[in-house]
Each structure stands twice: as structure tokens, then as C-alpha cells.
Amino acid sequence: MSKARLIITAITIQGLSQAEAARTYGVSKGWVSKLMTRWRREGDAALEPHSRRPHRTPNAIPAQTVELILTLREQLTEKGLDAGAQTIAWHLQHHHGSVVSPATIWRTLRRAGLIELEPKKRPKASYIRFEADLPNQCWQSDFTHYRLANGSNTEILSWLDDCTRFAISLTAHKAVTTPIVVATFRLAAEKHGNPASTLTDNGMVFTVKHSGFGRRGGRNAFEAELRNRNIVQKNGSPSHPQTQGKVERFQQTMKNWLRAHDPQPATLEELQLLLDQFAEEYNERRPHRSLPHHSTPAARYLALPKDSPRAGARDADNHTRVRHDRVDTTGCITLRVAGRLHHIGISRTHTGTHVLVLVNDLDVTIINAATGELLRELTIDTSRDYQPTGRPRGPQKRRKPPNQ
């Protein structure tokens, strides 16, 4: 039997006063008075636990604001854009002149059954975050797969500014290769200026340092491009995509937006058109939660001064290697530089000779492996395939003596 029922029984049947019942059962006289008043009004229902919810909530947001929150949630979700509480708060303030805290919006969405709790989700505070201080201080890049409506596979290459999340470049290809990476980077750098550094994963289109060629000191065309521009190249740890978390998250947002589009693109041209539309939406109109005041990437990118490569940043970053080769029947050896094969002329007289090739970036020294004789020294001209010796080719014509 509950204490409330005991007190009511003691007063109504035993004849105790309210003060005596309060002393007997160790409660306040005020509580006994309220209990009796409620019992006389409601009967035995007064003995059941009552809700402590207030009868009115003067600080509650208006019903029309609740409806607007739910409408914005639906519209943003249909477009494949972020529809979290902070994003909705930004839209309410900037497009509807209503200031509502993200916490209130979250509770509104939770009451509407639009949010599910994830108690096992790793808290954001546990992540070690890093961010560039200025635009162009670091560009992140990665590519991801996307299937067209006709079932064919494509790859989307992204360049993203680390500081402002500004989408520098977004292009669709049948397959991303190193020449494509170099070409898109050059176009982006021509339009926005050279970055001080880049950050990518260890894919072969970005770096060959984990391949046999890379371990021997070689570079692919993209690595050489960065070296020539004095741009520092950074690569994440193998099998650790969290290092490139910003561009990975960007690609997730991009794919959500693409999947929400109807109809789906059936050709590369249609996909590229959608990517251009997404880049405009993402850069110019969509607020970004990780930026101050939830500004757009374009607004922050244009507002801040730009970083650039530092003089001498890669002066000591030389690739040296030693190769063993043999002069072929044309009097040449081959050497791959920046992903391109070059033929170095020596002489047909050395056909079959085993040589040591000492390479320091573009400076090459070729030595007879057996005798140590210096056969040739040169600096590779990357604009041409064949590196001539400079000596006349073919038999020399005898000059006629001058007339006496």
C-alpha cells in the first residue's frame, strides 16, 4: 500500500488530523493538504503518479516554426544535402529571419521521429583534427567511383581546399590516370594559384613511392609536377583514409546529392554537367557546418589571403638512384623520368656495354661498369624523348682542300 493511501486512510477512517498524519508518516503538512485536496477532487485517481510536465510552455517555439523546420528537413533531404540541426538553423536565420537554437531544432526533429539516437557512435571530441590556416595552404585530392544509369562505371576526381572546403576542381572520367591528375591540377593551379602543399592517399596516380620504381628513387609525372613547382607533397598512411577525411566526407556529400537527382546521368557529359551544378551549390549556396558562422566555402575562400609555395621548400628533396643497364643496338639506354621514358644516346661503338647510370633528379652520369670510364654526362630535357649526344650522326664527309 502506498504512503499516500495510508495517509488518506488514517485521516478519513482513523480520524487523525492532517498535522498528526504528517508527523506520523514523516511528510510535510503542505504535502498532506495538497494530497487531500486532490483526493476530494479526483477520488482514488489522485493516488496514481501524476505527470510533472508543466501545464503550459511559454518559451516553446510557435507551431508554424515547427512546421517550417520539418519542411526544411524534408526539402534538404530530397536534394541530398545535409539536413542536420545546425544547417536548418542557418537556413531559418538567413532565409526566413527566424533564430532557433540547434538544440531546439534537434529536439523538434527527435519528437517528430526524424532522428535516431546512436549511443555507440564515436564522439567527435575523440578525433584528432587538423586544418590548414589559409586557403591554398593545402589541397586534398581523391577520386571515387560512380555508376551511370546505363550501368557503366566512371571515376570522379576531386580537388578540395583544406582550409575553406572550397571545391577547387570536380571532373568525371572513364578512369583516373596520372596524366589526368596532372592536367586537372594544372588547370586548377592556373585558375586559383599554386598551393603550398597537397595531401592525397598512396594511389599510383598520385605517388609511386611504395612501388618498385618509387623505391629505386623514381617519380611519376604528378610527383615531378609538384617538385618542379616547389610544392610540398604529403601522403596519408597506407590503409588510413581518415587522414584525407575532408575530401572523403566531401565525396560522400557529393554522392548523396547525385543519387537524389532524377533522372540519373547516363553519359560522362551528363555526369559532368551535374558535377558543375553541385560544385556551384556546394561552393556558393550550401552552408558548411565546420566553417565559422556556417559560411559558404566560396565566401571564406575569397575573404582570406592565399598561401603559396615557399622558396626552397623542396631544394633538398632530390631523388637519387643507381641503375644497371646495357647499351642497346642503337647506341642508347632508356631512363624513365616523371613517368615518361627517355632514350639517351651514347654511341653505337658501345653497343652491348654494361653501364652504371647515376641519377640525381634530372642530372645523369653514365659510366662503363667494367672500366669506370665516363661515357656521358647530361641534364635530361623533359620536353623531348631522345637525348642526343650532340655529336654529328653518320659518317663524316671529307672536306676538299682549298684550291692552291
C-alpha positions as CSV (number, residue, x, y, z in Angstrom):
1,M,0.0,0.0,0.0
2,S,1.4,3.4,-0.9
3,K,2.1,6.1,1.6
4,A,-0.5,8.4,0.1
5,R,-3.2,5.7,0.6
6,L,-2.1,5.2,4.2
7,I,-2.3,8.9,4.9
8,I,-5.8,9.2,3.4
9,T,-6.9,6.1,5.3
10,A,-5.5,7.5,8.6
11,I,-7.3,10.8,8.1
12,T,-10.6,9.6,6.8
13,I,-11.0,6.3,8.9
14,Q,-8.9,6.7,12.0
15,G,-9.8,10.3,12.4
16,L,-6.3,11.8,12.5
17,S,-5.8,15.4,11.7
18,Q,-3.7,16.4,8.7
19,A,-0.9,17.7,11.1
20,E,-0.9,14.4,13.1
21,A,-0.8,12.3,9.9
22,A,2.1,14.4,8.6
23,R,4.1,13.8,11.9
24,T,3.2,10.1,11.9
25,Y,4.4,9.4,8.4
26,G,7.2,11.9,8.2
27,V,5.9,14.2,5.5
28,S,5.2,17.9,5.4
29,K,1.8,19.3,6.3
30,G,1.6,21.2,3.0
31,W,2.0,17.9,1.0
32,V,-0.7,16.3,3.1
33,S,-3.0,19.2,2.4
34,K,-2.4,19.0,-1.4
35,L,-3.0,15.3,-1.3
36,M,-6.3,15.6,0.5
37,T,-7.5,18.4,-1.9
38,R,-6.6,16.3,-4.9
39,W,-8.3,13.2,-3.4
40,R,-11.5,15.0,-2.7
41,R,-11.5,16.3,-6.3
42,E,-10.4,13.1,-8.2
43,G,-11.1,10.3,-5.8
44,D,-8.8,7.2,-5.9
45,A,-7.2,8.5,-9.2
46,A,-5.4,11.0,-7.0
47,L,-3.3,8.1,-5.6
48,E,-1.8,7.4,-9.0
49,P,1.6,9.1,-10.0
50,H,0.9,12.3,-11.8
51,S,3.0,13.8,-14.7
52,R,5.3,16.6,-13.8
53,R,5.0,18.1,-17.2
54,P,4.1,21.9,-16.9
55,H,0.6,22.8,-17.9
56,R,2.0,25.4,-20.4
57,T,5.4,26.1,-22.0
58,P,5.6,29.9,-22.7
59,N,9.1,29.5,-24.3
60,A,8.0,26.9,-26.8
61,I,8.6,27.8,-30.5
62,P,5.4,28.6,-32.5
63,A,3.7,25.8,-34.4
64,Q,4.4,27.5,-37.7
65,T,8.1,27.4,-36.9
66,V,7.9,23.7,-36.1
67,E,6.2,23.1,-39.4
68,L,8.9,25.1,-41.2
69,I,11.7,23.1,-39.5
70,L,10.1,19.8,-40.7
71,T,9.6,21.3,-44.2
72,L,13.2,22.3,-44.4
73,R,14.3,18.9,-43.2
74,E,12.3,17.2,-46.0
75,Q,13.5,19.6,-48.7
76,L,17.2,19.4,-47.9
77,T,17.0,15.6,-47.6
78,E,15.3,15.3,-51.0
79,K,18.1,17.3,-52.6
80,G,20.7,15.0,-51.0
81,L,22.1,17.9,-48.9
82,D,23.0,18.0,-45.2
83,A,19.8,18.3,-43.2
84,G,21.1,18.4,-39.6
85,A,20.0,20.8,-36.9
86,Q,22.8,23.3,-37.4
87,T,22.2,23.5,-41.2
88,I,18.4,24.0,-40.6
89,A,19.2,26.7,-38.1
90,W,21.4,28.5,-40.7
91,H,18.5,28.4,-43.3
92,L,16.0,29.7,-40.7
93,Q,18.2,32.6,-39.9
94,H,19.4,33.6,-43.4
95,H,16.3,32.8,-45.4
96,H,13.4,33.1,-43.0
97,G,14.5,35.6,-40.4
98,S,13.9,33.2,-37.5
99,V,16.6,32.4,-34.9
100,V,16.2,29.0,-33.3
101,S,19.0,27.2,-31.5
102,P,20.3,23.9,-33.0
103,A,19.4,22.1,-29.7
104,T,15.7,23.2,-30.0
105,I,15.7,22.1,-33.7
106,W,17.2,18.7,-32.7
107,R,14.6,18.2,-30.1
108,T,11.9,19.1,-32.6
109,L,13.2,16.6,-35.1
110,R,13.5,13.9,-32.3
111,R,9.9,14.4,-31.2
112,A,8.8,14.0,-34.9
113,G,10.7,10.7,-35.1
114,L,13.2,12.0,-37.7
115,I,16.3,11.4,-35.6
116,E,17.5,8.1,-34.2
117,L,19.9,8.0,-31.3
118,E,23.3,6.4,-31.9
119,P,24.8,5.7,-28.5
120,K,27.7,3.6,-29.9
121,K,28.8,6.3,-32.3
122,R,32.2,7.6,-31.7
123,P,32.1,11.1,-30.2
124,K,33.5,13.9,-32.3
125,A,35.7,15.0,-29.4
126,S,37.7,11.8,-29.7
127,Y,39.0,12.7,-33.2
128,I,42.4,14.5,-33.7
129,R,41.6,17.3,-36.0
130,F,43.9,19.4,-38.2
131,E,43.1,22.2,-40.6
132,A,45.1,24.5,-42.8
133,D,45.3,28.1,-41.6
134,L,44.9,29.8,-45.0
135,P,43.4,29.0,-48.4
136,N,45.8,27.2,-50.8
137,Q,48.0,26.1,-47.9
138,C,46.9,22.5,-48.6
139,W,44.8,20.9,-51.3
140,Q,43.3,17.5,-50.7
141,S,42.6,15.2,-53.6
142,D,41.0,11.8,-54.2
143,F,38.9,10.0,-56.7
144,T,35.8,7.9,-56.3
145,H,33.7,5.5,-58.4
146,Y,30.2,6.3,-59.7
147,R,27.9,4.1,-61.8
148,L,25.9,5.7,-64.6
149,A,22.3,4.9,-65.4
150,N,23.4,2.7,-68.3
151,G,25.5,0.5,-65.9
152,S,28.9,1.7,-66.9
153,N,31.5,2.7,-64.3
154,T,33.1,6.2,-64.1
155,E,35.5,7.9,-61.7
156,I,35.2,11.4,-60.2
157,L,38.4,13.3,-59.4
158,S,38.1,16.0,-56.7
159,W,40.4,18.8,-55.6
160,L,39.4,20.4,-52.3
161,D,40.9,23.3,-50.3
162,D,41.7,22.1,-46.8
163,C,41.1,25.4,-45.0
164,T,37.8,26.5,-46.6
165,R,36.5,23.2,-48.0
166,F,36.2,25.1,-51.4
167,A,35.8,22.7,-54.3
168,I,38.7,23.6,-56.5
169,S,38.0,21.1,-59.2
170,L,35.5,18.3,-59.9
171,T,35.8,16.3,-63.0
172,A,34.3,13.0,-64.4
173,H,36.4,10.4,-66.3
174,K,36.2,6.8,-67.5
175,A,39.2,6.1,-65.4
176,V,41.5,8.5,-63.5
177,T,45.2,8.2,-64.6
178,T,48.3,10.1,-63.7
179,P,48.2,12.3,-66.8
180,I,44.6,13.2,-65.9
181,V,45.7,14.1,-62.4
182,V,48.4,16.3,-63.8
183,A,46.1,18.0,-66.3
184,T,43.4,18.8,-63.8
185,F,45.9,20.1,-61.3
186,R,47.5,22.4,-63.9
187,L,44.1,23.8,-64.8
188,A,43.2,24.3,-61.1
189,A,46.5,26.0,-60.4
190,E,46.2,28.3,-63.4
191,K,42.8,29.4,-62.1
192,H,43.4,29.6,-58.4
193,G,47.2,29.7,-57.9
194,N,49.7,27.1,-56.8
195,P,49.0,25.5,-53.4
196,A,51.8,25.3,-50.8
197,S,51.2,21.6,-50.4
198,T,48.9,18.7,-51.5
199,L,47.5,15.8,-49.5
200,T,46.5,12.5,-51.1
201,D,46.4,8.8,-50.4
202,N,49.1,6.5,-51.8
203,G,47.3,5.6,-55.1
204,M,49.6,5.1,-58.0
205,V,48.1,8.0,-59.8
206,F,49.5,10.3,-57.1
207,T,52.7,8.6,-56.0
208,V,54.9,5.6,-56.8
209,K,56.9,5.7,-53.6
210,H,55.5,2.3,-52.5
211,S,56.1,0.7,-55.8
212,G,59.4,-0.9,-57.0
213,F,60.0,2.2,-59.3
214,G,59.5,4.5,-56.4
215,R,61.7,2.6,-54.0
216,R,64.5,3.0,-56.6
217,G,64.1,6.8,-56.4
218,G,61.8,7.4,-59.3
219,R,58.8,9.9,-59.5
220,N,55.7,9.7,-61.6
221,A,54.5,12.7,-63.6
222,F,52.4,14.2,-60.8
223,E,55.3,14.0,-58.3
224,A,57.6,15.6,-60.8
225,E,55.0,18.4,-61.4
226,L,54.8,19.2,-57.7
227,R,58.6,19.1,-57.4
228,N,59.0,21.5,-60.4
229,R,56.5,23.9,-58.8
230,N,58.2,23.7,-55.3
231,I,55.0,22.3,-53.8
232,V,55.3,20.0,-50.8
233,Q,53.7,16.6,-51.4
234,K,52.0,14.9,-48.4
235,N,50.6,11.4,-48.4
236,G,48.4,9.7,-45.8
237,S,49.4,6.4,-44.2
238,P,48.5,3.3,-46.1
239,S,45.0,1.9,-45.3
240,H,44.2,5.0,-43.2
241,P,41.7,7.2,-45.2
242,Q,40.9,9.3,-42.1
243,T,44.0,11.4,-43.0
244,Q,42.1,12.6,-46.1
245,G,38.9,12.9,-44.1
246,K,37.8,16.2,-45.6
247,V,37.8,15.1,-49.2
248,E,36.4,11.7,-48.2
249,R,33.4,13.5,-46.5
250,F,33.1,15.8,-49.5
251,Q,32.8,12.8,-51.8
252,Q,30.1,11.4,-49.5
253,T,28.1,14.6,-49.7
254,M,28.6,14.8,-53.5
255,K,27.3,11.2,-54.0
256,N,24.3,11.8,-51.8
257,W,23.5,14.8,-54.0
258,L,24.0,12.9,-57.2
259,R,21.8,9.9,-56.1
260,A,19.0,12.3,-55.2
261,H,18.9,13.6,-58.8
262,D,16.3,12.1,-61.1
263,P,16.9,11.0,-63.7
264,Q,20.4,9.7,-63.1
265,P,23.1,10.6,-65.6
266,A,23.6,8.2,-68.5
267,T,26.8,9.6,-70.0
268,L,30.0,11.3,-68.9
269,E,28.8,14.6,-70.3
270,E,25.6,14.4,-68.3
271,L,27.5,13.5,-65.1
272,Q,30.0,16.4,-65.7
273,L,27.0,18.8,-66.0
274,L,25.6,17.6,-62.7
275,L,29.0,17.9,-61.1
276,D,29.3,21.5,-62.2
277,Q,25.8,22.2,-60.7
278,F,26.8,20.5,-57.5
279,A,30.1,22.5,-57.2
280,E,28.1,25.7,-57.6
281,E,25.5,24.6,-55.0
282,Y,28.3,23.4,-52.6
283,N,30.6,26.4,-53.0
284,E,28.1,29.3,-53.3
285,R,24.9,28.4,-51.5
286,R,25.3,25.5,-49.1
287,P,26.4,26.5,-45.6
288,H,29.2,24.4,-44.2
289,R,29.0,23.3,-40.6
290,S,32.7,23.1,-39.9
291,L,33.3,26.7,-41.1
292,P,33.0,29.8,-38.8
293,H,29.4,31.2,-38.7
294,H,28.5,28.3,-41.1
295,S,29.6,30.4,-44.1
296,T,29.8,29.0,-47.6
297,P,33.2,27.7,-48.8
298,A,33.3,30.3,-51.6
299,A,32.7,33.2,-49.2
300,R,35.5,32.1,-46.9
301,Y,37.9,31.2,-49.7
302,L,37.5,34.7,-51.3
303,A,37.7,36.5,-48.0
304,L,41.1,35.2,-46.7
305,P,44.6,35.8,-48.2
306,K,46.0,32.9,-50.1
307,D,49.1,30.9,-49.2
308,S,51.7,29.9,-51.9
309,P,54.7,27.6,-52.2
310,R,57.7,28.7,-50.2
311,A,61.0,29.3,-51.9
312,G,63.4,26.4,-51.4
313,A,60.8,24.2,-49.7
314,R,62.0,21.2,-51.8
315,D,65.6,22.2,-52.6
316,A,66.9,19.2,-50.6
317,D,64.2,16.8,-51.8
318,N,66.3,15.2,-54.6
319,H,65.6,11.7,-55.9
320,T,68.9,9.9,-56.4
321,R,69.1,6.4,-57.8
322,V,71.6,4.0,-59.4
323,R,70.6,1.9,-62.3
324,H,72.3,-1.0,-64.1
325,D,71.7,-1.1,-67.8
326,R,73.2,-2.2,-71.1
327,V,73.6,-0.1,-74.3
328,D,71.2,-1.4,-77.0
329,T,71.9,-1.9,-80.7
330,T,71.0,1.8,-81.4
331,G,73.7,3.0,-79.0
332,C,71.1,4.1,-76.4
333,I,69.8,3.4,-73.0
334,T,66.4,4.2,-71.6
335,L,65.5,6.1,-68.4
336,R,62.1,6.9,-67.0
337,V,61.7,10.4,-65.7
338,A,58.4,11.9,-64.4
339,G,56.6,8.8,-65.7
340,R,57.9,9.3,-69.2
341,L,60.5,7.1,-70.9
342,H,63.5,8.9,-72.4
343,H,66.2,7.5,-74.8
344,I,69.7,8.6,-74.0
345,G,72.2,8.4,-76.9
346,I,75.7,7.2,-76.1
347,S,77.3,5.7,-79.2
348,R,76.9,2.6,-81.3
349,T,80.5,1.8,-80.6
350,H,79.4,0.9,-77.0
351,T,76.6,-1.5,-78.1
352,G,76.3,-4.3,-75.5
353,T,78.3,-2.4,-72.9
354,H,77.1,-2.7,-69.3
355,V,76.8,0.7,-67.7
356,L,76.0,2.3,-64.4
357,V,73.5,5.1,-64.5
358,L,73.8,7.6,-61.7
359,V,70.7,9.8,-61.5
360,N,70.2,12.9,-59.3
361,D,66.8,14.3,-60.4
362,L,67.5,15.4,-64.0
363,D,71.3,15.2,-63.8
364,V,72.5,11.9,-65.2
365,T,76.0,10.4,-65.3
366,I,76.7,7.2,-67.3
367,I,79.8,5.1,-66.5
368,N,81.2,1.9,-68.1
369,A,80.5,-0.7,-65.4
370,A,83.6,-2.7,-66.2
371,T,86.3,0.0,-66.6
372,G,84.8,3.0,-64.8
373,E,85.2,5.1,-68.0
374,L,82.9,8.1,-68.1
375,L,80.7,7.7,-71.2
376,R,78.4,10.7,-70.8
377,E,77.0,13.4,-68.5
378,L,73.8,15.3,-69.3
379,T,70.8,17.0,-67.9
380,I,67.5,15.5,-69.1
381,D,65.5,17.7,-71.4
382,T,62.0,16.6,-70.4
383,S,60.4,18.2,-73.4
384,R,61.9,15.6,-75.8
385,D,62.2,11.8,-75.9
386,Y,65.6,11.3,-77.5
387,Q,68.5,12.9,-75.7
388,P,71.1,13.4,-78.4
389,T,74.9,13.2,-77.8
390,G,75.5,16.5,-79.7
391,R,78.0,14.8,-82.0
392,P,77.2,14.6,-85.7
393,R,75.5,11.4,-86.7
394,G,76.6,9.1,-89.6
395,P,80.0,9.0,-91.5
396,Q,81.9,12.3,-91.7
397,K,82.4,13.7,-95.2
398,R,86.0,14.5,-96.1
399,R,86.5,18.2,-96.8
400,K,88.2,19.1,-100.1
401,P,91.5,21.0,-99.7
402,P,91.2,24.6,-100.8
403,N,92.5,25.5,-104.2
404,Q,96.1,26.4,-104.4
